[in-house]
Amino acid sequence: MTATKPKPAAGQKPGELVEMAWDPITRIIGNLGVYTKIDFANRVVAECHTTSSLFRGYSVFMKGKDPRDAGFITSRICGICGDNHTTCSVYAQNMAYGIKTPPLAEWIINLGEAAEYMFDHTLFQDNLVFVDFCEAMVKQTNPSVLARAETTAAPGRDIHGYRTIADIMRAYNPFEGEVYKEALKVSRTTREMFCLMEGRHVHPSTVYPGGVGTMPQPSLFTDYLSRLISILDFVKKSVALNDDIFDFWYEALPGYEEVGRRRVLLGCWGSFQNPDVVDYRYETMTNWGRAMHVTPGIVVDGKLLTTDLVDINLGIRILLGSSYYKDWVGQEEPFVKYDPLGNPVDIRHPWNQTTLPDPGKRDFNDRYSWVMSPRWFDKNSGDHLALDTGGGCFARLYTTALAKMVDTPYVKSTGQSVLISLPKSQRLPEMTLEWKIPRWSNALERDRSRAYFIAYAAAMSLYFLERAMERMRSGDMRVFTEFDVPDEAIGCGFHEAVRGTLSHHIVIRDRKIANYHPYPPTPWNGSPRDSYGTPGPYEDAIQNMPIFEENGPDNFKGVDIMRAVRSFDPCLPCGVHMYVGGGRTLKKIHSPMFGASHG
């Protein structure tokens, strides 16, 4: 078991278990459910299962396709981070085709992906996550906390302009709050920045194996830069706002660090290629992976196990456990027995996976989800680790901080922290922000890291712009490399979707796709219990966590549970059905937030 061990409870009362479920918690479609048993006497979640009721089947219908279509097809996996899939597919194809992309094309892709991080993290954090922390919500779930917030001064008021913590909470009220509305405008600006580089949001039209179709010219980069500078005040303010809210939460609710807490089991597959190093050859993947401007790595209990993408790739195992699939082991011949370096490839590696759907009745003692259970095999301990992504930003900052490999004029990793330097903007002076490795991997720290990674992406964009314009001024305007599709090849792409780890694994035979498996962050975070009985990260983070909401069972909103789930950035919650044990059903259908009147 690699799950978090529950703390022993002193003086527990006799349990009063009530079954409650939130299904669906949705992103684009309603396919994530959280089923719990809550002990209201002891204010703790006694049991948790997460389930997905949707089968997508991309790995099935990709077979036989022209591999050059993979990026366009796989971008449709997600209506939010489709560009991350396109980019990752292109990386995998570059390896399979033996392509080295021109440097200017790499800078353009980096700029597009940085804009996507800024867009998506801002929209999710300020317009969805903070609904759980805004005045309208806290008034209903924790009125005593709101009363305290009214008299608590905001430490960052000189930066963001809000006098008290309650004033900040009001600024996040849906449809009315100043920050809520400003975030929507920033999301529009960052989406425009993305489209300048990748053509269309969220399914890129100008990103291909071998490069991009974006035409480099001075106005392309100055248009991006002017928009970037226009949002820097907001980026700086957001960090101060987040710090003030989350620091207050720890003070107002002692013990809140346990909400959504689990062992530090983090995976990051790296982001922002370094054109000076990357050649997409598997044989050199260790080096060009470590040269990324977000360092790949696996962290266990605060220690960095590896930053080697070859090790990361070979350690991936796809377990079935509680999912609706038949096992392919023993039924199918492996597609790939050895990697290009001669290392043996496990039969449960994505290169060798065969998807065999086997639908059945939901049974929490047996099978209950369409999500498989990706795990990373630690050859030193022999454990299959249930890694999570920390919502993407938390793992990216954590691995980058520990690795001490990123060193640019705008972002530096120190071994214990990440320094992020932003220039003077319209209202605020030049600032250096520091994200420090926190004590816990929990809901508040995942959420806090999101504001810091927006600043990270903004700072790296300045660096990418400088390098791109430098390349253009040198006269090297190449953005595409010609290639041929080989008869047989394998490839793997490693990238960071907004929500975290993303890998694409391709096998080509007779110039067609013989096997293709994309692994985005949701299967890692939202996996059910695996073959060893280890719960997935959502389940692990919720099970045994305390409840701080002041409401009882009859009007319980589950805000602490929702904060824990949403801290992983799994979805865009737009409807909740709440089931209460004993045959009584409460059905609540509502908009993603409160109405303008807050109901």
C-alpha positions as CSV (number, residue, x, y, z in Angstrom):
1,M,0.0,0.0,0.0
2,T,1.3,3.5,-0.9
3,A,-1.7,5.3,0.5
4,T,-1.6,7.9,3.3
5,K,-1.8,6.4,6.8
6,P,-4.6,7.9,8.9
7,K,-3.7,9.6,12.1
8,P,-4.8,7.8,15.2
9,A,-7.8,9.5,16.7
10,A,-8.0,10.2,20.5
11,G,-11.4,10.0,22.2
12,Q,-13.5,9.1,19.2
13,K,-17.2,9.0,19.7
14,P,-19.4,6.1,18.4
15,G,-19.7,6.5,14.7
16,E,-22.8,7.9,12.9
17,L,-22.1,6.9,9.3
18,V,-24.1,8.6,6.5
19,E,-23.6,7.7,2.9
20,M,-23.3,10.7,0.6
21,A,-22.3,11.0,-3.0
22,W,-21.6,13.8,-5.4
23,D,-22.3,12.5,-8.9
24,P,-21.6,14.0,-11.4
25,I,-18.8,16.4,-10.7
26,T,-18.2,17.5,-14.2
27,R,-15.6,19.1,-16.4
28,I,-17.1,19.0,-19.9
29,I,-19.2,15.9,-19.3
30,G,-20.6,14.3,-16.2
31,N,-18.2,11.4,-15.6
32,L,-16.7,11.9,-12.2
33,G,-18.5,10.8,-9.1
34,V,-17.4,10.9,-5.4
35,Y,-19.0,8.4,-3.1
36,T,-18.4,8.7,0.6
37,K,-19.4,7.5,4.1
38,I,-19.2,10.4,6.5
39,D,-19.0,10.0,10.3
40,F,-20.8,13.1,11.5
41,A,-20.2,12.3,15.2
42,N,-16.4,12.5,14.7
43,R,-16.5,14.9,11.8
44,V,-14.5,12.7,9.4
45,V,-14.9,11.1,6.0
46,A,-14.7,7.4,6.9
47,E,-14.6,6.0,3.3
48,C,-14.3,7.3,-0.2
49,H,-14.6,5.9,-3.7
50,T,-14.3,7.9,-6.9
51,T,-15.8,6.6,-10.2
52,S,-16.0,7.5,-13.8
53,S,-19.1,6.3,-15.8
54,L,-17.7,7.2,-19.2
55,F,-15.7,5.0,-21.7
56,R,-13.9,7.1,-24.3
57,G,-12.0,4.5,-26.3
58,Y,-9.4,6.6,-28.0
59,S,-6.8,3.8,-27.7
60,V,-9.2,1.6,-29.6
61,F,-10.1,3.7,-32.6
62,M,-6.6,5.2,-33.1
63,K,-5.4,1.8,-34.4
64,G,-5.0,1.7,-38.1
65,K,-5.0,5.5,-38.5
66,D,-2.3,7.6,-40.3
67,P,0.1,8.5,-37.4
68,R,0.3,12.1,-38.8
69,D,-3.4,12.5,-37.8
70,A,-2.7,11.6,-34.1
71,G,-2.2,15.2,-32.9
72,F,-5.5,16.4,-34.4
73,I,-7.5,13.4,-33.2
74,T,-6.1,13.3,-29.6
75,S,-6.7,17.0,-29.1
76,R,-10.4,16.1,-29.0
77,I,-9.8,14.0,-25.9
78,C,-10.3,17.2,-23.9
79,G,-12.2,20.4,-24.6
80,I,-10.1,22.3,-22.1
81,C,-6.5,21.3,-22.6
82,G,-6.6,19.8,-26.1
83,D,-3.5,21.8,-27.2
84,N,-1.5,19.9,-24.5
85,H,-2.5,16.7,-26.2
86,T,-1.6,18.0,-29.6
87,T,1.8,19.1,-28.3
88,C,2.5,15.8,-26.5
89,S,1.4,13.8,-29.6
90,V,3.8,15.9,-31.7
91,Y,6.6,15.2,-29.3
92,A,5.9,11.4,-29.6
93,Q,5.7,11.7,-33.4
94,N,9.0,13.7,-33.6
95,M,10.7,10.8,-31.8
96,A,9.1,8.2,-34.0
97,Y,9.9,10.0,-37.2
98,G,13.4,11.1,-36.2
99,I,12.7,14.8,-36.3
100,K,14.6,17.7,-34.8
101,T,12.3,20.7,-34.8
102,P,13.8,24.1,-35.7
103,P,14.5,26.2,-32.6
104,L,12.1,29.1,-33.5
105,A,9.3,26.6,-33.8
106,E,10.1,25.3,-30.3
107,W,10.0,28.8,-28.9
108,I,6.6,29.4,-30.5
109,I,5.2,26.2,-29.0
110,N,6.6,27.1,-25.6
111,L,4.9,30.5,-25.9
112,G,1.6,28.9,-26.8
113,E,1.7,26.4,-24.0
114,A,2.7,29.1,-21.5
115,A,-0.4,31.1,-22.5
116,E,-2.5,28.0,-22.1
117,Y,-1.2,27.6,-18.5
118,M,-2.0,31.2,-17.7
119,F,-5.4,31.0,-19.3
120,D,-6.6,27.8,-17.8
121,H,-5.1,28.2,-14.3
122,T,-6.6,31.7,-14.0
123,L,-10.1,30.6,-15.2
124,F,-10.1,27.6,-12.9
125,Q,-8.6,29.2,-9.8
126,D,-10.5,32.5,-9.8
127,N,-13.8,31.6,-11.4
128,L,-14.2,28.0,-10.0
129,V,-11.9,27.1,-7.1
130,F,-12.5,30.4,-5.3
131,V,-16.2,30.0,-5.4
132,D,-15.6,27.6,-2.5
133,F,-13.7,30.3,-0.6
134,C,-15.9,33.3,-1.5
135,E,-18.1,35.2,0.9
136,A,-21.3,33.8,-0.4
137,M,-20.2,30.2,0.2
138,V,-18.4,30.7,3.5
139,K,-21.6,32.5,4.8
140,Q,-23.5,29.3,4.2
141,T,-20.9,26.7,5.4
142,N,-18.7,28.4,8.0
143,P,-20.3,31.7,9.2
144,S,-17.9,31.9,12.2
145,V,-15.0,31.9,9.8
146,L,-16.6,34.8,7.9
147,A,-17.1,36.7,11.1
148,R,-13.4,36.4,11.9
149,A,-12.5,37.4,8.3
150,E,-14.4,40.7,8.7
151,T,-11.9,41.8,11.4
152,T,-8.7,40.2,10.1
153,A,-6.5,42.6,8.2
154,A,-5.1,41.4,4.8
155,P,-1.3,41.3,5.0
156,G,-0.9,41.9,1.2
157,R,-3.3,44.9,1.1
158,D,-0.6,47.2,-0.3
159,I,-0.3,45.0,-3.3
160,H,-3.9,43.9,-4.0
161,G,-5.8,46.8,-2.3
162,Y,-8.2,44.9,-0.1
163,R,-8.3,45.9,3.6
164,T,-9.6,42.7,5.2
165,I,-9.8,39.0,4.4
166,A,-13.6,39.3,4.1
167,D,-13.1,42.0,1.5
168,I,-11.0,39.5,-0.5
169,M,-13.8,36.9,-0.1
170,R,-16.3,39.4,-1.5
171,A,-14.1,40.1,-4.5
172,Y,-14.4,36.4,-5.5
173,N,-18.2,36.4,-5.3
174,P,-19.5,34.9,-8.6
175,F,-20.7,37.4,-11.3
176,E,-20.3,40.4,-8.9
177,G,-16.8,40.3,-7.3
178,E,-14.1,42.5,-8.8
179,V,-11.4,39.8,-9.0
180,Y,-13.9,37.3,-10.4
181,K,-14.8,39.7,-13.2
182,E,-11.2,40.8,-13.8
183,A,-10.1,37.1,-14.1
184,L,-12.6,36.6,-16.9
185,K,-11.0,39.5,-18.8
186,V,-7.5,38.1,-18.2
187,S,-8.6,34.7,-19.5
188,R,-9.7,36.3,-22.7
189,T,-6.3,38.1,-23.1
190,T,-4.3,34.9,-22.5
191,R,-6.5,33.0,-24.9
192,E,-5.7,35.6,-27.5
193,M,-2.0,35.1,-26.7
194,F,-2.4,31.4,-27.3
195,C,-4.1,31.8,-30.6
196,L,-1.3,34.0,-31.9
197,M,1.1,31.1,-31.5
198,E,-1.0,28.0,-32.1
199,G,-3.7,29.3,-34.3
200,R,-6.9,28.1,-32.6
201,H,-8.0,27.4,-29.0
202,V,-8.3,24.8,-27.8
203,H,-7.6,22.5,-30.8
204,P,-4.4,24.0,-32.4
205,S,-4.4,24.4,-36.2
206,T,-0.7,25.3,-36.6
207,V,1.2,22.7,-34.5
208,Y,2.5,19.6,-36.4
209,P,5.2,17.0,-36.2
210,G,8.3,18.8,-37.4
211,G,7.3,22.3,-36.3
212,V,4.6,24.9,-36.7
213,G,2.6,26.7,-39.4
214,T,2.8,30.0,-37.5
215,M,4.6,32.6,-39.6
216,P,7.3,34.4,-37.5
217,Q,7.4,38.2,-37.8
218,P,8.0,41.0,-35.4
219,S,4.3,41.8,-34.9
220,L,3.6,38.2,-33.8
221,F,5.9,38.6,-30.8
222,T,5.1,42.2,-30.0
223,D,1.4,41.5,-30.0
224,Y,2.0,38.7,-27.5
225,L,4.3,40.8,-25.4
226,S,1.9,43.8,-25.1
227,R,-0.9,41.4,-23.9
228,L,1.5,39.8,-21.5
229,I,2.6,43.1,-19.9
230,S,-1.1,44.1,-19.6
231,I,-1.9,41.2,-17.2
232,L,1.2,41.3,-15.0
233,D,-0.4,43.5,-12.4
234,F,-3.2,40.9,-12.1
235,V,-0.6,38.1,-11.9
236,K,1.3,39.8,-9.0
237,K,-2.0,40.7,-7.2
238,S,-3.2,37.1,-7.5
239,V,-0.2,35.7,-5.6
240,A,-0.7,38.1,-2.7
241,L,-4.5,37.4,-2.7
242,N,-3.9,33.6,-2.6
243,D,-1.3,33.8,0.1
244,D,-3.6,36.0,2.3
245,I,-6.6,33.7,1.9
246,F,-4.8,30.4,2.5
247,D,-2.7,31.7,5.4
248,F,-5.9,32.9,7.0
249,W,-7.5,29.5,6.5
250,Y,-4.8,27.8,8.5
251,E,-5.1,30.3,11.3
252,A,-9.0,30.4,11.4
253,L,-9.4,26.6,11.2
254,P,-6.6,24.8,13.1
255,G,-6.1,21.3,11.6
256,Y,-7.2,22.4,8.1
257,E,-3.9,21.2,6.8
258,E,-5.5,17.7,6.9
259,V,-8.1,18.5,4.3
260,G,-7.1,16.8,1.1
261,R,-3.7,15.8,2.6
262,R,-1.9,12.7,1.4
263,R,1.7,11.5,1.3
264,V,3.9,13.5,-1.0
265,L,3.7,11.2,-4.0
266,L,4.2,13.5,-7.0
267,G,4.9,13.0,-10.6
268,C,5.9,15.7,-13.2
269,W,6.8,14.8,-16.8
270,G,8.4,18.2,-17.6
271,S,7.4,21.1,-19.8
272,F,8.9,23.8,-22.1
273,Q,11.5,22.2,-24.3
274,N,15.0,23.7,-24.6
275,P,15.7,24.0,-28.3
276,D,19.4,24.2,-27.6
277,V,19.3,20.6,-26.3
278,V,16.2,18.7,-27.5
279,D,16.5,16.4,-30.5
280,Y,13.7,14.0,-29.5
281,R,15.9,10.9,-29.8
282,Y,15.1,8.3,-27.1
283,E,18.8,7.7,-26.7
284,T,19.4,11.3,-25.5
285,M,16.1,11.7,-23.7
286,T,17.7,11.8,-20.2
287,N,19.7,14.9,-21.2
288,W,17.0,16.8,-23.1
289,G,14.4,16.0,-20.4
290,R,16.6,17.5,-17.8
291,A,17.1,20.6,-19.9
292,M,13.4,21.4,-19.9
293,H,12.3,24.7,-18.4
294,V,10.1,22.7,-16.0
295,T,12.1,19.8,-14.7
296,P,10.6,16.3,-14.9
297,G,10.7,14.2,-11.7
298,I,9.2,11.9,-9.2
299,V,9.0,13.0,-5.5
300,V,8.3,10.6,-2.7
301,D,8.0,11.9,0.9
302,G,9.8,15.1,-0.1
303,K,12.8,13.3,-1.8
304,L,13.5,13.5,-5.5
305,L,13.8,9.9,-6.8
306,T,14.7,10.7,-10.4
307,T,14.7,13.4,-13.0
308,D,15.4,10.9,-15.8
309,L,12.6,10.6,-18.4
310,V,13.9,7.1,-19.4
311,D,13.5,5.9,-15.9
312,I,10.1,7.6,-15.7
313,N,9.0,6.0,-18.9
314,L,10.1,2.5,-18.1
315,G,8.5,2.7,-14.6
316,I,4.9,3.4,-15.9
317,R,2.5,0.5,-15.2
318,I,-1.1,0.3,-16.1
319,L,-3.0,-1.7,-13.5
320,L,-6.6,-2.6,-13.7
321,G,-7.9,-3.5,-10.3
322,S,-11.3,-1.9,-9.9
323,S,-11.8,-0.8,-13.5
324,Y,-14.2,-2.2,-16.2
325,Y,-11.5,-3.9,-18.4
326,K,-10.3,-7.4,-19.1
327,D,-6.6,-8.0,-18.5
328,W,-4.5,-8.2,-21.7
329,V,-1.6,-9.9,-20.0
330,G,-1.3,-13.5,-21.2
331,Q,-3.7,-12.8,-24.1
332,E,-1.7,-10.4,-26.2
333,E,1.9,-10.4,-27.5
334,P,3.9,-7.3,-26.4
335,F,4.4,-4.7,-29.0
336,V,7.7,-3.5,-27.6
337,K,10.0,-5.9,-25.7
338,Y,13.0,-3.6,-25.4
339,D,13.3,0.2,-25.6
340,P,15.9,1.8,-28.0
341,L,18.5,1.6,-25.2
342,G,18.0,-2.2,-24.8
343,N,16.1,-1.9,-21.5
344,P,13.2,-4.4,-21.1
345,V,9.8,-2.9,-21.4
346,D,7.1,-4.3,-19.0
347,I,4.0,-5.9,-20.4
348,R,1.9,-3.4,-18.4
349,H,3.7,-0.4,-20.0
350,P,1.5,1.7,-22.3
351,W,3.5,0.6,-25.4
352,N,2.2,-2.9,-24.7
353,Q,-1.3,-2.1,-23.4
354,T,-4.4,-3.5,-25.2
355,T,-7.7,-1.9,-24.2
356,L,-10.4,-4.6,-23.6
357,P,-13.6,-3.0,-22.3
358,D,-15.7,-5.2,-20.0
359,P,-18.7,-3.2,-18.7
360,G,-20.4,-4.3,-15.5
361,K,-22.5,-3.2,-12.5
362,R,-20.9,-0.7,-10.2
363,D,-19.7,-2.6,-7.1
364,F,-17.4,-0.8,-4.6
365,N,-16.2,-4.2,-3.4
366,D,-15.1,-5.2,-6.9
367,R,-15.2,-3.0,-10.1
368,Y,-16.6,0.5,-10.2
369,S,-14.9,2.8,-12.7
370,W,-13.9,3.2,-16.3
371,V,-10.6,4.7,-15.2
372,M,-7.7,2.4,-15.1
373,S,-5.0,2.7,-12.4
374,P,-1.7,4.0,-13.7
375,R,1.1,3.5,-11.2
376,W,4.8,4.1,-11.2
377,F,6.9,1.1,-10.3
378,D,9.7,2.1,-7.9
379,K,12.4,-0.6,-8.5
380,N,14.1,0.3,-5.3
381,S,11.2,-0.3,-2.9
382,G,9.2,-2.6,-5.2
383,D,6.1,-0.4,-4.7
384,H,3.6,0.6,-7.4
385,L,3.2,4.2,-6.4
386,A,-0.1,6.0,-6.8
387,L,1.4,9.3,-7.9
388,D,-0.7,12.4,-8.1
389,T,0.0,15.6,-10.0
390,G,-1.0,18.1,-7.3
391,G,-3.3,19.7,-9.9
392,G,-0.3,20.1,-12.2
393,C,1.2,23.2,-10.7
394,F,2.1,21.8,-7.3
395,A,4.2,18.9,-8.8
396,R,5.8,21.2,-11.4
397,L,7.0,23.6,-8.8
398,Y,8.0,20.9,-6.3
399,T,10.2,18.9,-8.8
400,T,11.7,22.0,-10.3
401,A,12.5,23.4,-6.9
402,L,14.2,20.2,-5.7
403,A,16.1,19.5,-8.9
404,K,17.9,22.9,-9.0
405,M,18.3,22.7,-12.8
406,V,16.2,25.6,-14.1
407,D,18.3,28.8,-14.2
408,T,17.1,31.7,-16.4
409,P,17.0,35.4,-15.8
410,Y,13.4,35.1,-14.9
411,V,13.0,31.8,-13.1
412,K,15.6,30.0,-10.9
413,S,15.3,26.9,-8.8
414,T,17.2,26.9,-5.6
415,G,16.9,23.3,-4.2
416,Q,14.3,24.4,-1.7
417,S,12.2,27.0,-3.7
418,V,11.6,28.6,-7.0
419,L,12.4,32.3,-7.6
420,I,10.2,34.1,-10.1
421,S,11.1,37.5,-11.3
422,L,8.6,39.8,-13.0
423,P,9.4,43.2,-14.4
424,K,7.7,46.5,-13.5
425,S,4.1,46.6,-14.8
426,Q,1.5,49.3,-15.2
427,R,0.9,49.8,-11.4
428,L,3.2,47.5,-9.5
429,P,7.0,47.6,-9.3
430,E,9.4,44.8,-10.3
431,M,8.9,41.8,-8.0
432,T,10.6,38.6,-7.2
433,L,8.2,36.0,-5.9
434,E,9.4,32.8,-4.1
435,W,7.4,29.6,-4.0
436,K,8.8,27.5,-1.1
437,I,8.3,23.8,-0.7
438,P,5.5,23.5,1.9
439,R,5.1,21.1,4.8
440,W,2.1,19.3,3.3
441,S,0.6,18.0,0.1
442,N,-2.9,19.1,0.7
443,A,-5.8,21.0,-0.8
444,L,-4.7,24.5,0.2
445,E,-1.1,24.1,-1.0
446,R,-2.3,22.7,-4.3
447,D,-4.5,25.7,-4.8
448,R,-1.8,28.1,-3.6
449,S,0.7,26.8,-6.1
450,R,-1.7,27.6,-9.0
451,A,-1.2,31.4,-8.5
452,Y,2.6,30.9,-8.4
453,F,2.7,28.8,-11.5
454,I,0.7,31.5,-13.4
455,A,3.6,33.8,-12.4
456,Y,6.1,31.2,-13.5
457,A,4.5,30.8,-16.9
458,A,4.4,34.6,-17.3
459,A,8.0,35.0,-16.4
460,M,9.1,32.1,-18.7
461,S,7.1,33.7,-21.5
462,L,9.4,36.8,-21.3
463,Y,12.4,34.6,-21.6
464,F,10.9,32.7,-24.6
465,L,10.0,36.0,-26.3
466,E,13.6,37.2,-25.9
467,R,15.0,34.0,-27.3
468,A,12.5,33.8,-30.2
469,M,13.2,37.4,-31.3
470,E,16.9,36.9,-31.0
471,R,16.6,33.9,-33.3
472,M,14.5,35.9,-35.7
473,R,17.0,38.8,-35.8
474,S,19.7,36.3,-36.6
475,G,17.9,35.5,-39.8
476,D,16.9,31.9,-38.8
477,M,13.2,31.9,-39.7
478,R,12.8,28.2,-40.1
479,V,9.8,26.7,-38.4
480,F,9.4,23.3,-40.0
481,T,11.4,20.2,-40.8
482,E,10.4,17.9,-43.6
483,F,10.0,14.2,-42.7
484,D,8.9,10.8,-43.9
485,V,6.8,8.3,-41.9
486,P,8.8,5.2,-41.3
487,D,7.5,1.7,-41.9
488,E,8.1,0.8,-38.2
489,A,8.9,3.0,-35.2
490,I,8.0,3.7,-31.6
491,G,7.8,7.0,-29.8
492,C,6.9,8.6,-26.5
493,G,6.1,12.2,-25.7
494,F,6.3,13.7,-22.2
495,H,4.6,17.0,-21.4
496,E,2.6,18.7,-18.7
497,A,-1.1,19.2,-19.4
498,V,-2.5,22.1,-17.3
499,R,-3.6,19.5,-14.7
500,G,-0.3,17.6,-14.7
501,T,1.5,14.6,-16.2
502,L,0.8,13.8,-19.8
503,S,2.4,11.1,-21.9
504,H,1.6,9.7,-25.4
505,H,3.0,6.3,-26.5
506,I,2.9,5.3,-30.1
507,V,3.8,2.1,-32.0
508,I,3.9,2.3,-35.8
509,R,3.8,-0.7,-38.1
510,D,3.3,-0.6,-41.9
511,R,3.3,3.2,-41.6
512,K,0.0,3.0,-39.6
513,I,-0.7,3.2,-35.9
514,A,-0.5,-0.2,-34.4
515,N,-0.9,0.9,-30.8
516,Y,-1.5,4.3,-29.2
517,H,-2.1,5.2,-25.6
518,P,-2.3,8.7,-24.2
519,Y,-2.1,9.1,-20.4
520,P,-3.3,12.5,-19.2
521,P,-3.4,13.5,-15.5
522,T,-7.0,12.4,-14.7
523,P,-6.3,8.6,-14.9
524,W,-3.4,9.2,-12.4
525,N,-5.4,11.4,-10.0
526,G,-8.8,9.9,-10.5
527,S,-7.9,6.2,-10.6
528,P,-9.8,3.7,-8.4
529,R,-8.3,1.1,-6.1
530,D,-5.7,-0.9,-8.0
531,S,-4.8,-4.6,-8.0
532,Y,-3.0,-4.2,-4.7
533,G,-5.9,-2.4,-3.0
534,T,-4.2,1.0,-3.1
535,P,-6.7,3.8,-3.5
536,G,-6.3,6.4,-6.1
537,P,-5.2,9.9,-5.2
538,Y,-8.7,11.5,-5.0
539,E,-9.8,8.6,-2.8
540,D,-6.7,8.7,-0.7
541,A,-6.9,12.5,-0.2
542,I,-10.6,12.4,0.9
543,Q,-10.7,9.2,3.0
544,N,-10.0,9.9,6.7
545,M,-9.9,13.7,6.2
546,P,-11.7,15.9,8.8
547,I,-14.8,17.9,8.1
548,F,-14.9,21.6,9.1
549,E,-18.2,22.6,7.6
550,E,-20.6,23.8,10.4
551,N,-23.7,22.3,8.8
552,G,-25.1,18.9,9.8
553,P,-26.3,16.1,7.6
554,D,-29.6,17.7,6.6
555,N,-28.1,20.7,4.9
556,F,-24.6,19.5,4.4
557,K,-22.9,20.9,1.3
558,G,-19.7,18.9,1.5
559,V,-17.5,22.0,0.8
560,D,-14.4,20.5,2.4
561,I,-14.7,17.4,0.2
562,M,-15.2,19.6,-2.9
563,R,-12.2,21.7,-1.9
564,A,-10.1,18.6,-1.7
565,V,-11.3,17.2,-5.1
566,R,-11.1,20.5,-6.9
567,S,-7.6,21.2,-5.6
568,F,-6.5,18.5,-8.1
569,D,-8.2,20.5,-10.9
570,P,-10.3,17.6,-12.1
571,C,-13.4,19.3,-13.6
572,L,-15.7,22.2,-14.0
573,P,-18.4,21.4,-11.4
574,C,-21.8,22.2,-12.9
575,G,-24.3,20.0,-11.2
576,V,-24.6,17.9,-8.1
577,H,-26.9,15.1,-7.1
578,M,-26.6,14.4,-3.4
579,Y,-27.7,11.0,-2.1
580,V,-28.2,10.5,1.6
581,G,-28.2,7.0,3.2
582,G,-31.3,5.4,4.5
583,G,-33.2,5.6,1.3
584,R,-33.6,9.4,1.4
585,T,-32.5,11.3,-1.7
586,L,-31.9,15.0,-1.9
587,K,-31.6,16.2,-5.4
588,K,-30.0,19.6,-6.1
589,I,-29.6,20.9,-9.6
590,H,-28.0,24.3,-10.0
591,S,-25.6,26.4,-12.0
592,P,-21.8,26.1,-11.5
593,M,-21.9,28.8,-8.9
594,F,-24.4,31.0,-7.1
595,G,-26.7,33.1,-9.2
596,A,-26.2,36.9,-9.2
597,S,-28.3,37.1,-6.0
598,H,-26.4,34.2,-4.4
599,G,-29.7,32.3,-4.0
